[in-house]
Each structure stands twice: as C-alpha cells, then as structure tokens.
Amino acid sequence: LLSFIVTNKWMKSSYGEPLRKFFGERTWIQSVVDFGHAKQIFEEADVFPSILVARRPTESPRPQTARLCTIPREQLRIDDLSRQIEEEGAALPLSQLGAAAWQLEPPEVSGLLEKIRKVGVPLSDFADVKPFRGIMTGYNEAFLIDAKTQKALVTADPGCTDIIKPYVRGQDIDRWALDWAGLWMIAMKSSGDSDWPWSGAGENAEAVFRKTYPSIYAWMKPKEESLFKRQDKGRYWWELRSCAYWDQFDSPKLVYQEIQFHPCYALDTSGHYGNNKTFFVASADPYLAAVLNSPFMWWHNWRYLPHMKDEALSPVAFLMESLPIAEPSDSVRERAAEAVQCLCEIRKTRRATCRELLDWLRIEYEIAKPSLKLQSPIDLDSDGFVAEVKKVRGKKKPLTAAGLKALREEYTRLIEPARRLAAEALKLEHQISDLINEAYGLTPDEVSLLWQTAPPRMPIAGTLPGRAPCRRDNTAQN
C-alpha cells in the first residue's frame, strides 16, 4: 500500500501522463484528494498538495471505483480531514483515471464536460486562428515607454511615429474592453522580419539606423550594453526578437491575460500591441468574446486549464487552441454580438466616469491618492461616497457646507447614471450567460449543476428570478 503527498500538477500536465498511465494500469487506486493551492498543510511552502493512496494489485477482482475528492482551500478542515474526505468525496469509476488528465469530479460533472467537448469544435478551427503571445523585449526599459517619452521622441523626429505603437499589459485587460494606460512600445522589428534601410548595410548598419530614426537612436544608444547582452534580440542590438506574426497585432483581435483570476477577454479594434504577459487571437468575433467571458466557460476552464498561485488559471496556448467552442445559431450569434457591443460601450463609459471623477476630486478636494473605494465609486451610494471622501481627506481637512453640497451634486451628475448603466450591464451579462448555455444545448438540470458546482470567482454575482445563486465567494465583474 502506497500513500504519499505531492504537488497536484502531475494529474493534468503533459509531463505527468506516464505517471498517470502507470497508476491507472499497474495499481489499484483507492483514493485521490486534491487541495488546490492550500496553505494550511505546509504553512511555509507555496505548494498545490494532493494525496494519493494506491494498492498493489492482487488476484482478487479489480475494484471498479476509487474515493475521489476536491477540497477548495477555503473549505479545508485540516483537523478533521478524514471525515471531510468521507463526507465530501465520491466513489467514482476507476476508468476515468488513466493516461488522460484526471478529473476528480462527480459523474454528472464529468458527463457535462464530455458533452461540452462533443458539442464544441477547437477554438483554432472555429476562428481559423491560433493564440499568439505578446512581445518579449528582453529589456523593457528601452522599448516600453510612457506618454511623455513618446511625445518627446515624435516631436524630435516625426518620422518615427509609425513604429511607436500603443501597448497594453496584463493589468490593462478588462472584461470586454481594454483599459489602455497611455503606454507605448517602440516596435523595432528584427531585420529578419522587416526590410529596414540598414538591413543590407553591413558594418554601416548602425550609422543608417542613427540617420533613419535619430531620436530613437539617441534614446537607445546609452542602453546599448544591456540591449546587446539580452537573448531576445534581432540581428542588431537595437532590434526586437524575430516574430512571425507582427501584422496580427494591427488586426482586430481578442486579448487576454497570461494569468487569469477572472475571465477577462477584451475586444481590441485599435491595434494595440501587447507585452509578454498578454495573449491574443486574431479574431474580433463578439460571439467568441461572449463564450470566453461567460460563466459557463469559466466553469469549464476551472477544470481544464492549469492552476497557479492563489488559484489563478494559466491559459496556455496549446490548451486554448483546443478549447471547445459551440457553433451558434444565427439568432444566438446576433443577440450575443449586440449584448457584447453594449457591454463594451458601458465599460468605456464607466472608465471615463471614474477618471473624470478622480480628476475632479484631485483638483477640488486635494485627493491625490484615492482609496480603493473611491477608485470604484459606482459601488458606493451617496452617503458612502461622502463618507469615503471625508475619510481620505482626514480630520484636518473637514468639509465645508459648500464642499458637501458639491459632492452630492457631482454624485448625482456622474455616478448615478453610471450606476444605472451598471445595472443594465448586469442584465446583459445574464443574457449572454443564457445565450451561451443555449448555444451549448444545456438542459435546465445542467444549468443548475453549473451553478451548484461553480468554482470561485464565477462571473455574475447575485441572482435574477428563476436563476440559481452562485456559491462560495463569487464576485461581480460588471
């Protein structure tokens, strides 16, 4: 009898396939418990523990089931673990523990996952594109610049305008739309990918570069030593690494984060470039955005994508290529596209409202560093907004009667309309959720199962009539 505790990565990763095959064929597995990113077991180690118990086969009939259990870290009762496994685990068929990735799920969940795979086609076939990663510069200090530097470079040499592109980081990718922070990338492609004036200049290449883009040369020359030492570079020290899909950055696309705490897939029709913490597919199909942002797909991906620290998901490219996307009816596609477009506009309006309000608070109320609550004022009612402004200003800066009146008026002018839009966004999110469930042909019982087994951070908080509530710590993404 063998029992050991080990990281859970081997249960789903490609490198664990031989081990899974060995356990499935050469042992009788008695139980498997997955704790996710639990910190209670090894308090000083950042690990993803799992416990497996397996027995050497005998001449007796092979068992048909094993005790399988997944215990989220926030529900782990370390002092009563045996009882918890007995109560929350399930006797599941050993046949599902083979060389393929292990799913420690009840039969009805495994059945729904199998249905999804049969209904959908791989994303790469559905959209006729594959996921691409953002640009790895090797030395961000040279290629990633702020608005002030961009303006200075272009003012000194207007000719460099076309090779300085707006870029986004992972943190700039919001749900449905990008939240561009005004940052720029010097897109100095490798000579292997682009026909630069210095491509055939040989020893005179640097002189040609200096003459062609004088302001960028002056910016990069002091960084030459660091640029030369990097591995990710083109033919010359001032170039980026070779990339076969440069033109795709300028195309309409769906952008997403390398590390996902929530389903955040944003439509980009403005040609933003991305750093190496971002991925994208060169498709701006609103229906595809609806699928990827839906509660349904988060439920699926929680069981499909690798888990990282703090239970973030890692949408690795080869798995995203195979993500099952259902072909929608014309009606579902049309309604989903309309809802997505509305949500994108609401997102943009909300961000503009927050920026305008924070700028007003900075100028009129001397709030240079707004609290988290003030950064999301739409979540506050009028009294809560006033109270938060008072708190941030402190007792040494009490509000005058005129100042209090102005806060109330500004709340009515800016925040109340935004709150109404947020309520509309919530309805649209529910509508999209229903449309995607319809596209995949989910029955009422399967929709109910979806919410009963919802993972943490499932999008769409709260309930509407006739809908099952989210469980655990689900939070709104509106």
KEGUGU-130947 format. One record per residue (C-alpha): residue number from 1; residue in one letter; z, y, x. Coordinates in steps of 0.2 Angstrom, whole numbers, plus 2048, in hexadecimal, padded with zeros to 3 digits. Example, Ala and Ser with C-alpha at 12.3 -4.5 7.8 and 13.67 -1.06 7.14 Angstrom:
// residues 2
+------+------+-----+-----+-----+
: resi : resn :   z :   y :   x :
+------+------+-----+-----+-----+
:    1 :    A : 827 : 7EA : 83E :
:    2 :    S : 824 : 7FB : 844 :
+------+------+-----+-----+-----+
//
This chain:
// residues 478
+------+------+-----+-----+-----+
: resi : resn :   z :   y :   x :
+------+------+-----+-----+-----+
:    1 :    L : 800 : 800 : 800 :
:    2 :    L : 7FB : 811 : 807 :
:    3 :    S : 801 : 822 : 801 :
:    4 :    F : 7FE : 832 : 80B :
:    5 :    I : 7FD : 844 : 808 :
:    6 :    V : 7ED : 84E : 80E :
:    7 :    T : 7E3 : 85D : 80A :
:    8 :    N : 7D8 : 85B : 7FA :
:    9 :    K : 7C8 : 861 : 802 :
:   10 :    W : 7C2 : 84F : 805 :
:   11 :    M : 7C1 : 84B : 7F3 :
:   12 :    K : 7B2 : 856 : 7F0 :
:   13 :    S : 7AB : 85C : 800 :
:   14 :    S : 79B : 853 : 808 :
:   15 :    Y : 7A5 : 84E : 817 :
:   16 :    G : 7B1 : 844 : 80D :
:   17 :    E : 7A4 : 839 : 805 :
:   18 :    P : 7A6 : 82A : 811 :
:   19 :    L : 7B9 : 82B : 80E :
:   20 :    R : 7B7 : 82B : 7FB :
:   21 :    K : 7AB : 81D : 7FC :
:   22 :    F : 7B7 : 813 : 807 :
:   23 :    F : 7C6 : 816 : 7FB :
:   24 :    G : 7BA : 812 : 7EC :
:   25 :    E : 7B3 : 802 : 7F3 :
:   26 :    R : 7C1 : 7FB : 7FF :
:   27 :    T : 7D1 : 7FF : 7F6 :
:   28 :    W : 7D9 : 7FF : 7E5 :
:   29 :    I : 7DE : 811 : 7E2 :
:   30 :    Q : 7EE : 812 : 7D8 :
:   31 :    S : 7F0 : 825 : 7D6 :
:   32 :    V : 7E9 : 836 : 7DC :
:   33 :    V : 7F2 : 847 : 7DA :
:   34 :    D : 7EA : 857 : 7DE :
:   35 :    F : 7F5 : 867 : 7E0 :
:   36 :    G : 7E8 : 873 : 7E4 :
:   37 :    H : 7EE : 882 : 7EF :
:   38 :    A : 800 : 87D : 7ED :
:   39 :    K : 80D : 886 : 7F8 :
:   40 :    Q : 81C : 87D : 7F2 :
:   41 :    I : 81A : 86D : 7FC :
:   42 :    F : 817 : 874 : 80D :
:   43 :    E : 81E : 885 : 80C :
:   44 :    E : 819 : 88B : 81D :
:   45 :    A : 807 : 883 : 81D :
:   46 :    D : 7F8 : 88A : 813 :
:   47 :    V : 7F1 : 87A : 80D :
:   48 :    F : 7E9 : 871 : 7FD :
:   49 :    P : 7F4 : 861 : 7FC :
:   50 :    S : 7EF : 851 : 7F3 :
:   51 :    I : 7F8 : 840 : 7F2 :
:   52 :    L : 7EF : 830 : 7F2 :
:   53 :    V : 7F6 : 81F : 7EF :
:   54 :    A : 7EB : 810 : 7F2 :
:   55 :    R : 7EE : 7FD : 7F3 :
:   56 :    R : 7E5 : 7F0 : 7FD :
:   57 :    P : 7DB : 7E5 : 7F1 :
:   58 :    T : 7E1 : 7D3 : 7ED :
:   59 :    E : 7DA : 7C4 : 7E4 :
:   60 :    S : 7E1 : 7CB : 7D4 :
:   61 :    P : 7D5 : 7D4 : 7C8 :
:   62 :    R : 7D0 : 7E5 : 7CD :
:   63 :    P : 7D9 : 7F3 : 7C3 :
:   64 :    Q : 7CE : 7FD : 7B8 :
:   65 :    T : 7D8 : 80E : 7B8 :
:   66 :    A : 7E2 : 819 : 7C4 :
:   67 :    R : 7EF : 826 : 7C1 :
:   68 :    L : 7E6 : 837 : 7C4 :
:   69 :    C : 7EE : 848 : 7C2 :
:   70 :    T : 7EA : 85A : 7C6 :
:   71 :    I : 7F9 : 866 : 7C7 :
:   72 :    P : 7F6 : 878 : 7C9 :
:   73 :    R : 802 : 880 : 7D5 :
:   74 :    E : 809 : 88C : 7C9 :
:   75 :    Q : 80E : 87C : 7BE :
:   76 :    L : 815 : 871 : 7CD :
:   77 :    R : 826 : 86B : 7CA :
:   78 :    I : 82A : 865 : 7DC :
:   79 :    D : 83B : 85E : 7D8 :
:   80 :    D : 835 : 854 : 7C9 :
:   81 :    L : 824 : 84E : 7D0 :
:   82 :    S : 824 : 83C : 7CB :
:   83 :    R : 828 : 840 : 7B9 :
:   84 :    Q : 81B : 84E : 7B9 :
:   85 :    I : 80D : 842 : 7BF :
:   86 :    E : 812 : 835 : 7B2 :
:   87 :    E : 812 : 842 : 7A4 :
:   88 :    E : 803 : 84C : 7A9 :
:   89 :    G : 7F8 : 83F : 7B1 :
:   90 :    A : 7EC : 834 : 7A9 :
:   91 :    A : 7E6 : 822 : 7AB :
:   92 :    L : 7D3 : 825 : 7B0 :
:   93 :    P : 7C6 : 819 : 7B4 :
:   94 :    L : 7C5 : 814 : 7C6 :
:   95 :    S : 7B2 : 814 : 7C4 :
:   96 :    Q : 7B2 : 827 : 7C6 :
:   97 :    L : 7BA : 826 : 7D7 :
:   98 :    G : 7AB : 822 : 7E2 :
:   99 :    A : 7A1 : 82A : 7F0 :
:  100 :    A : 79D : 839 : 7E4 :
:  101 :    A : 7A9 : 848 : 7E3 :
:  102 :    W : 7B9 : 843 : 7DA :
:  103 :    Q : 7BD : 84B : 7C9 :
:  104 :    L : 7D0 : 848 : 7C5 :
:  105 :    E : 7CC : 84C : 7B3 :
:  106 :    P : 7CF : 844 : 7A2 :
:  107 :    P : 7C0 : 83A : 79B :
:  108 :    E : 7BC : 847 : 78F :
:  109 :    V : 7BB : 854 : 79D :
:  110 :    S : 7B0 : 849 : 7A8 :
:  111 :    G : 7A5 : 845 : 799 :
:  112 :    L : 7A2 : 858 : 796 :
:  113 :    L : 79E : 85B : 7A8 :
:  114 :    E : 792 : 84D : 7A8 :
:  115 :    K : 78A : 854 : 798 :
:  116 :    I : 788 : 865 : 7A1 :
:  117 :    R : 77F : 85D : 7AF :
:  118 :    K : 773 : 854 : 7A3 :
:  119 :    V : 76F : 863 : 799 :
:  120 :    G : 76D : 870 : 7A7 :
:  121 :    V : 760 : 870 : 7B5 :
:  122 :    P : 764 : 876 : 7C7 :
:  123 :    L : 765 : 888 : 7C9 :
:  124 :    S : 758 : 888 : 7D6 :
:  125 :    D : 74C : 880 : 7CA :
:  126 :    F : 751 : 88B : 7BB :
:  127 :    A : 74E : 89B : 7C5 :
:  128 :    D : 742 : 895 : 7D2 :
:  129 :    V : 74D : 89D : 7DF :
:  130 :    K : 75B : 898 : 7EB :
:  131 :    P : 76B : 8A1 : 7EF :
:  132 :    F : 76A : 8AC : 7FF :
:  133 :    R : 778 : 8B3 : 809 :
:  134 :    G : 77A : 8C5 : 80E :
:  135 :    I : 777 : 8CC : 81F :
:  136 :    M : 782 : 8C7 : 82E :
:  137 :    T : 781 : 8D5 : 83A :
:  138 :    G : 78B : 8CF : 848 :
:  139 :    Y : 792 : 8E0 : 84B :
:  140 :    N : 796 : 8EA : 83A :
:  141 :    E : 79B : 8FA : 843 :
:  142 :    A : 788 : 8FD : 848 :
:  143 :    F : 77F : 8F8 : 838 :
:  144 :    L : 78B : 8FB : 82A :
:  145 :    I : 78E : 90E : 827 :
:  146 :    D : 796 : 91A : 81B :
:  147 :    A : 78D : 927 : 811 :
:  148 :    K : 792 : 935 : 81E :
:  149 :    T : 789 : 92B : 82C :
:  150 :    Q : 77A : 927 : 821 :
:  151 :    K : 778 : 939 : 81D :
:  152 :    A : 779 : 93F : 82F :
:  153 :    L : 76D : 932 : 835 :
:  154 :    V : 760 : 936 : 828 :
:  155 :    T : 762 : 949 : 82A :
:  156 :    A : 75F : 947 : 83D :
:  157 :    D : 750 : 93C : 83A :
:  158 :    P : 749 : 93A : 828 :
:  159 :    G : 73E : 92C : 82F :
:  160 :    C : 74C : 920 : 82F :
:  161 :    T : 74F : 922 : 81C :
:  162 :    D : 745 : 912 : 818 :
:  163 :    I : 74F : 906 : 823 :
:  164 :    I : 761 : 90C : 81D :
:  165 :    K : 765 : 902 : 80D :
:  166 :    P : 773 : 903 : 801 :
:  167 :    Y : 77E : 8F4 : 804 :
:  168 :    V : 78D : 8EB : 7FA :
:  169 :    R : 79C : 8E1 : 800 :
:  170 :    G : 7A4 : 8D3 : 7F6 :
:  171 :    Q : 7B1 : 8DF : 7EF :
:  172 :    D : 7A3 : 8EA : 7E8 :
:  173 :    I : 79C : 8DC : 7DD :
:  174 :    D : 7A3 : 8DE : 7CB :
:  175 :    R : 7A0 : 8D4 : 7BC :
:  176 :    W : 78F : 8D7 : 7B5 :
:  177 :    A : 78B : 8E7 : 7C1 :
:  178 :    L : 78E : 8EC : 7D3 :
:  179 :    D : 79B : 8FA : 7D7 :
:  180 :    W : 792 : 901 : 7E6 :
:  181 :    A : 79E : 90A : 7F2 :
:  182 :    G : 790 : 916 : 7F9 :
:  183 :    L : 78F : 90B : 809 :
:  184 :    W : 77F : 908 : 813 :
:  185 :    M : 777 : 8FB : 81F :
:  186 :    I : 76B : 8FF : 82D :
:  187 :    A : 75E : 8F1 : 829 :
:  188 :    M : 757 : 8EF : 83A :
:  189 :    K : 74E : 8DF : 838 :
:  190 :    S : 74A : 8D3 : 846 :
:  191 :    S : 739 : 8D6 : 84F :
:  192 :    G : 736 : 8C4 : 849 :
:  193 :    D : 737 : 8C9 : 837 :
:  194 :    S : 72F : 8DA : 838 :
:  195 :    D : 721 : 8E3 : 841 :
:  196 :    W : 72A : 8F1 : 84A :
:  197 :    P : 721 : 8FD : 855 :
:  198 :    W : 72B : 8F6 : 864 :
:  199 :    S : 727 : 8E4 : 860 :
:  200 :    G : 719 : 8E2 : 86D :
:  201 :    A : 720 : 8F0 : 879 :
:  202 :    G : 728 : 8E4 : 885 :
:  203 :    E : 733 : 8ED : 892 :
:  204 :    N : 730 : 8FD : 889 :
:  205 :    A : 737 : 8F7 : 878 :
:  206 :    E : 747 : 901 : 879 :
:  207 :    A : 73D : 911 : 87D :
:  208 :    V : 732 : 90E : 86E :
:  209 :    F : 742 : 90B : 863 :
:  210 :    R : 74A : 91B : 869 :
:  211 :    K : 73A : 925 : 865 :
:  212 :    T : 737 : 91D : 854 :
:  213 :    Y : 749 : 91F : 84D :
:  214 :    P : 752 : 92B : 859 :
:  215 :    S : 761 : 92E : 84E :
:  216 :    I : 764 : 91B : 84C :
:  217 :    Y : 762 : 918 : 85E :
:  218 :    A : 76E : 926 : 862 :
:  219 :    W : 77A : 91E : 856 :
:  220 :    M : 778 : 90C : 85D :
:  221 :    K : 776 : 90F : 870 :
:  222 :    P : 789 : 912 : 873 :
:  223 :    K : 78C : 901 : 86B :
:  224 :    E : 77F : 8F8 : 875 :
:  225 :    E : 78B : 8ED : 87F :
:  226 :    S : 793 : 8E6 : 86F :
:  227 :    L : 782 : 8E4 : 866 :
:  228 :    F : 77B : 8DB : 875 :
:  229 :    K : 789 : 8CE : 876 :
:  230 :    R : 788 : 8C9 : 863 :
:  231 :    Q : 780 : 8B8 : 85F :
:  232 :    D : 779 : 8BF : 84E :
:  233 :    K : 76B : 8CA : 855 :
:  234 :    G : 758 : 8CB : 855 :
:  235 :    R : 74D : 8CC : 864 :
:  236 :    Y : 755 : 8DD : 86A :
:  237 :    W : 767 : 8E2 : 86B :
:  238 :    W : 764 : 8EF : 85D :
:  239 :    E : 75D : 8E3 : 850 :
:  240 :    L : 765 : 8D8 : 843 :
:  241 :    R : 763 : 8C5 : 843 :
:  242 :    S : 753 : 8BD : 83D :
:  243 :    C : 753 : 8BB : 82A :
:  244 :    A : 745 : 8B3 : 820 :
:  245 :    Y : 749 : 8BB : 80F :
:  246 :    W : 74A : 8CE : 813 :
:  247 :    D : 73E : 8D2 : 805 :
:  248 :    Q : 74A : 8CA : 7F8 :
:  249 :    F : 757 : 8D7 : 7FB :
:  250 :    D : 74C : 8E4 : 7F3 :
:  251 :    S : 748 : 8D9 : 7E4 :
:  252 :    P : 752 : 8D9 : 7D4 :
:  253 :    K : 760 : 8CC : 7D6 :
:  254 :    L : 771 : 8C5 : 7D1 :
:  255 :    V : 77E : 8C8 : 7DE :
:  256 :    Y : 78F : 8BF : 7E0 :
:  257 :    Q : 79D : 8BD : 7EC :
:  258 :    E : 7A0 : 8B0 : 7F9 :
:  259 :    I : 7B2 : 8AE : 7F3 :
:  260 :    Q : 7B5 : 8AE : 7E0 :
:  261 :    F : 7C5 : 8B1 : 7D8 :
:  262 :    H : 7BC : 8B5 : 7C8 :
:  263 :    P : 7AA : 8B2 : 7C2 :
:  264 :    C : 7A2 : 8C2 : 7C8 :
:  265 :    Y : 78F : 8C2 : 7C8 :
:  266 :    A : 786 : 8D3 : 7C8 :
:  267 :    L : 775 : 8D8 : 7C4 :
:  268 :    D : 76D : 8E3 : 7D1 :
:  269 :    T : 75C : 8EB : 7CE :
:  270 :    S : 75E : 8F9 : 7DB :
:  271 :    G : 75B : 8EF : 7EB :
:  272 :    H : 76C : 8EE : 7F2 :
:  273 :    Y : 76F : 8E4 : 802 :
:  274 :    G : 77E : 8DA : 805 :
:  275 :    N : 789 : 8D5 : 813 :
:  276 :    N : 78E : 8C4 : 818 :
:  277 :    K : 79C : 8C3 : 80A :
:  278 :    T : 78E : 8C3 : 7FD :
:  279 :    F : 781 : 8B7 : 7F6 :
:  280 :    F : 773 : 8BA : 7EA :
:  281 :    V : 765 : 8B2 : 7E1 :
:  282 :    A : 755 : 8BB : 7DF :
:  283 :    S : 755 : 8BB : 7CC :
:  284 :    A : 75B : 8C9 : 7C0 :
:  285 :    D : 75A : 8BE : 7B1 :
:  286 :    P : 768 : 8C4 : 7A5 :
:  287 :    Y : 76A : 8B3 : 79D :
:  288 :    L : 76D : 8AC : 7AE :
:  289 :    A : 77A : 8B9 : 7B1 :
:  290 :    A : 782 : 8B5 : 7A0 :
:  291 :    V : 783 : 8A2 : 7A5 :
:  292 :    L : 78B : 8A6 : 7B6 :
:  293 :    N : 798 : 8B2 : 7AF :
:  294 :    S : 79C : 8A8 : 7A0 :
:  295 :    P : 7AD : 89F : 79D :
:  296 :    F : 7A4 : 88F : 79B :
:  297 :    M : 79C : 890 : 7AD :
:  298 :    W : 7AD : 895 : 7B4 :
:  299 :    W : 7B5 : 886 : 7AC :
:  300 :    H : 7A7 : 87B : 7B4 :
:  301 :    N : 7A7 : 883 : 7C5 :
:  302 :    W : 7BA : 881 : 7C6 :
:  303 :    R : 7B6 : 86F : 7C7 :
:  304 :    Y : 7A6 : 870 : 7D1 :
:  305 :    L : 7A8 : 87D : 7DF :
:  306 :    P : 7B4 : 87B : 7EE :
:  307 :    H : 7C5 : 883 : 7EC :
:  308 :    M : 7CC : 88F : 7F9 :
:  309 :    K : 7DC : 899 : 7FD :
:  310 :    D : 7E5 : 89E : 7ED :
:  311 :    E : 7D9 : 894 : 7E3 :
:  312 :    A : 7CA : 89F : 7E6 :
:  313 :    L : 7B9 : 896 : 7E4 :
:  314 :    S : 7AC : 895 : 7F1 :
:  315 :    P : 79A : 895 : 7EA :
:  316 :    V : 792 : 88D : 7F8 :
:  317 :    A : 77F : 88E : 7F8 :
:  318 :    F : 77A : 87C : 7F7 :
:  319 :    L : 786 : 879 : 7E8 :
:  320 :    M : 780 : 889 : 7DF :
:  321 :    E : 76E : 883 : 7E1 :
:  322 :    S : 773 : 873 : 7D6 :
:  323 :    L : 77D : 87D : 7C9 :
:  324 :    P : 777 : 876 : 7B8 :
:  325 :    I : 76F : 884 : 7AE :
:  326 :    A : 76A : 880 : 79C :
:  327 :    E : 759 : 886 : 796 :
:  328 :    P : 75D : 892 : 787 :
:  329 :    S : 754 : 894 : 777 :
:  330 :    D : 74A : 8A4 : 775 :
:  331 :    S : 758 : 8AB : 769 :
:  332 :    V : 766 : 8A7 : 775 :
:  333 :    R : 75D : 8AF : 784 :
:  334 :    E : 759 : 8BF : 77A :
:  335 :    R : 76A : 8C1 : 773 :
:  336 :    A : 772 : 8BD : 784 :
:  337 :    A : 767 : 8CA : 78D :
:  338 :    E : 76B : 8D7 : 781 :
:  339 :    A : 77E : 8D4 : 783 :
:  340 :    V : 77D : 8D4 : 796 :
:  341 :    Q : 773 : 8E4 : 796 :
:  342 :    C : 781 : 8EC : 78B :
:  343 :    L : 78F : 8E6 : 796 :
:  344 :    C : 786 : 8ED : 7A6 :
:  345 :    E : 785 : 8FE : 79E :
:  346 :    I : 798 : 8FD : 798 :
:  347 :    R : 79D : 8F8 : 7AA :
:  348 :    K : 794 : 907 : 7B1 :
:  349 :    T : 79B : 913 : 7A4 :
:  350 :    R : 7AD : 90C : 7A8 :
:  351 :    R : 7AB : 90E : 7BA :
:  352 :    A : 7A4 : 920 : 7B8 :
:  353 :    T : 7B3 : 924 : 7AD :
:  354 :    C : 7C0 : 91E : 7B9 :
:  355 :    R : 7B8 : 928 : 7C7 :
:  356 :    E : 7B7 : 938 : 7BD :
:  357 :    L : 7C9 : 936 : 7B8 :
:  358 :    L : 7D0 : 932 : 7C9 :
:  359 :    D : 7C6 : 941 : 7D0 :
:  360 :    W : 7CE : 94C : 7C3 :
:  361 :    L : 7DF : 945 : 7C6 :
:  362 :    R : 7DD : 948 : 7D9 :
:  363 :    I : 7D8 : 95A : 7D7 :
:  364 :    E : 7E3 : 95F : 7C8 :
:  365 :    Y : 7F2 : 955 : 7CB :
:  366 :    E : 7F2 : 952 : 7DE :
:  367 :    I : 7F1 : 93F : 7DC :
:  368 :    A : 7E7 : 93A : 7EC :
:  369 :    K : 7ED : 928 : 7EB :
:  370 :    P : 7ED : 921 : 7D9 :
:  371 :    S : 7F7 : 912 : 7D4 :
:  372 :    L : 7EF : 902 : 7CF :
:  373 :    K : 7F2 : 907 : 7BD :
:  374 :    L : 7EA : 918 : 7BF :
:  375 :    Q : 7DB : 90F : 7C7 :
:  376 :    S : 7D9 : 905 : 7B7 :
:  377 :    P : 7DE : 913 : 7AA :
:  378 :    I : 7D5 : 90A : 79B :
:  379 :    D : 7E3 : 8FD : 79B :
:  380 :    L : 7EF : 90B : 797 :
:  381 :    D : 7F3 : 914 : 787 :
:  382 :    S : 7F6 : 927 : 786 :
:  383 :    D : 809 : 926 : 789 :
:  384 :    G : 807 : 919 : 797 :
:  385 :    F : 7FA : 924 : 79F :
:  386 :    V : 805 : 933 : 79F :
:  387 :    A : 814 : 929 : 7A6 :
:  388 :    E : 80A : 922 : 7B4 :
:  389 :    V : 804 : 933 : 7B9 :
:  390 :    K : 816 : 939 : 7B9 :
:  391 :    K : 81B : 92A : 7C3 :
:  392 :    V : 80E : 92C : 7D1 :
:  393 :    R : 811 : 93F : 7D2 :
:  394 :    G : 824 : 93C : 7D4 :
:  395 :    K : 833 : 946 : 7CF :
:  396 :    K : 82F : 954 : 7DA :
:  397 :    K : 81F : 958 : 7D1 :
:  398 :    P : 824 : 958 : 7BF :
:  399 :    L : 817 : 95C : 7B2 :
:  400 :    T : 816 : 96C : 7A9 :
:  401 :    A : 812 : 96D : 796 :
:  402 :    A : 800 : 973 : 79A :
:  403 :    G : 7FE : 964 : 7A6 :
:  404 :    L : 805 : 958 : 799 :
:  405 :    K : 7F9 : 95F : 78C :
:  406 :    A : 7EA : 95E : 798 :
:  407 :    L : 7EE : 94B : 79C :
:  408 :    R : 7EE : 947 : 789 :
:  409 :    E : 7DE : 950 : 786 :
:  410 :    E : 7D5 : 948 : 795 :
:  411 :    Y : 7DB : 937 : 78F :
:  412 :    T : 7D3 : 93A : 77E :
:  413 :    R : 7C3 : 941 : 786 :
:  414 :    L : 7C1 : 933 : 793 :
:  415 :    I : 7CB : 924 : 791 :
:  416 :    E : 7CB : 921 : 77E :
:  417 :    P : 7B8 : 91F : 77D :
:  418 :    A : 7B9 : 914 : 78C :
:  419 :    R : 7C6 : 909 : 783 :
:  420 :    R : 7BB : 907 : 775 :
:  421 :    L : 7AD : 902 : 780 :
:  422 :    A : 7B9 : 8F5 : 788 :
:  423 :    A : 7BC : 8EE : 777 :
:  424 :    E : 7A9 : 8ED : 774 :
:  425 :    A : 7A8 : 8E4 : 785 :
:  426 :    L : 7B4 : 8D7 : 77F :
:  427 :    K : 7AA : 8D3 : 770 :
:  428 :    L : 79A : 8D2 : 77A :
:  429 :    E : 7A3 : 8C6 : 787 :
:  430 :    H : 7A8 : 8BB : 778 :
:  431 :    Q : 796 : 8BB : 772 :
:  432 :    I : 78F : 8B6 : 782 :
:  433 :    S : 79C : 8A8 : 784 :
:  434 :    D : 796 : 8A2 : 773 :
:  435 :    L : 784 : 8A3 : 777 :
:  436 :    I : 786 : 899 : 788 :
:  437 :    N : 790 : 88C : 77F :
:  438 :    E : 782 : 88B : 772 :
:  439 :    A : 775 : 88A : 780 :
:  440 :    Y : 77E : 87B : 788 :
:  441 :    G : 780 : 873 : 776 :
:  442 :    L : 793 : 872 : 776 :
:  443 :    T : 79B : 86B : 767 :
:  444 :    P : 7AA : 874 : 75F :
:  445 :    D : 7B5 : 866 : 767 :
:  446 :    E : 7AE : 869 : 778 :
:  447 :    V : 7B1 : 87C : 776 :
:  448 :    S : 7C3 : 878 : 772 :
:  449 :    L : 7C4 : 86D : 781 :
:  450 :    L : 7BD : 87B : 78C :
:  451 :    W : 7CB : 886 : 787 :
:  452 :    Q : 7D9 : 879 : 787 :
:  453 :    T : 7D4 : 874 : 799 :
:  454 :    A : 7D0 : 886 : 79F :
:  455 :    P : 7D3 : 889 : 7B1 :
:  456 :    P : 7DD : 899 : 7B7 :
:  457 :    R : 7D4 : 8AA : 7B6 :
:  458 :    M : 7C8 : 8A4 : 7A8 :
:  459 :    P : 7BF : 8B3 : 7A2 :
:  460 :    I : 7C2 : 8BB : 791 :
:  461 :    A : 7D5 : 8BD : 78D :
:  462 :    G : 7DC : 8BE : 77C :
:  463 :    T : 7D4 : 8B6 : 76D :
:  464 :    L : 7C9 : 8BA : 75E :
:  465 :    P : 7CA : 8B1 : 74D :
:  466 :    G : 7C5 : 89F : 74E :
:  467 :    R : 7C6 : 89E : 761 :
:  468 :    A : 7D2 : 894 : 76C :
:  469 :    P : 7DE : 89E : 777 :
:  470 :    C : 7DC : 89D : 78A :
:  471 :    R : 7EA : 894 : 793 :
:  472 :    R : 7F5 : 898 : 7A1 :
:  473 :    D : 7F1 : 8A8 : 7AB :
:  474 :    N : 7E0 : 8AD : 7A5 :
:  475 :    T : 7DC : 8BF : 7A7 :
:  476 :    A : 7CF : 8CB : 7A0 :
:  477 :    Q : 7C0 : 8D0 : 7AA :
:  478 :    N : 7BA : 8DE : 79E :
+------+------+-----+-----+-----+
//
